[in-house]
Amino acid sequence: MGFLGYLLKSSTKEVHDSLIRMFAGERVFNTVNYTVANRLDAIRLTKRQLEALDFVRQGLGSKQISSAMCLSVGTVNNLVSNAVAALGAHSRTHAVAKAIGMGFLCINSNEA
């Protein structure tokens, strides 16, 4: 999972053209923020890590997540810990907030 572009709010003249380019599959970045965009693009989360983080977002604990995902508690803890590390977060809650902010998770997903 990734993203196709990074635009500043102040780049209003470029937004229309940039959106068209992104919908065509091109990656678009403001040159000033290319370093930030590259750092975000380097973050890789697996489908299972995102699934576990989404359960954390819903307020479930490791035992509940393990039941929902049909995995051991240890595996769930590893998935969440690896996601926390990949996002550069300091806690599960911080990882969820960062994942939402980066567009990896939606704040209004269907709740379990």
NORMOKA-V605655 format. One line per field, one symbol per residue. psi: psi as a letter, one per 40 degrees, with the letter a starting at -180 (. if undefined). burial: # if it has 16 or more other C-alpha atoms within 10 Angstrom, else .. A space follows every 10 residues. Layout:
# NORMOKA-V605655
psi: ???
burial: ???
This chain:
# NORMOKA-V605655
psi: haieihiide fddedddddd dddeeihhih ddeddddddd dehhhidddd dddddddeei idddddddef iidddddddd ddddddefie iddddddddd deedihdfih i.
burial: ...####... .......##. .#.....### ......#... ....#...## ########.# .#..##.... ..#..##.## #.##..#.#. .#..###### ...##..... ..
